[in-house]
Amino acid sequence: MPQLDPAPWFLILSFSWLIFLIVIPPKVMAHNFPNEPTLQSAQKPKTEAWDWPWH
C-alpha cells in the first residue's frame, strides 16, 4: 500500500510546515491596517436621564 510508505509524505509534511513557519508569518506580521484606530478622549460624554412614558 503506497499510503504506508512514509518517504514522500514525510517530505511533503516537512516542506509544508517549513512554509507555514518561515514564509507565512513575516507576511502576516507585515500587514498594516489602512485605517489605524484613533484614541478617544478620556472624558465620558454627558448623558441625561430619559424617562420612559409608561402610559
Stockholm file with secondary structure:
# STOCKHOLM 1.0

chainA/1-55         MPQLDPAPWFLILSFSWLIFLIVIPPKVMAHNFPNEPTLQSAQKPKTEAWDWPWH
#=GR chainA/1-55 SS CGGGCHHHHHHHHHHHHHIIIIIHHHHHHTCCCSSCCCCCCSSCCCCCCCCCCCC
#=GC SS_cons        CGGGCHHHHHHHHHHHHHIIIIIHHHHHHTCCCSSCCCCCCSSCCCCCCCCCCCC
//
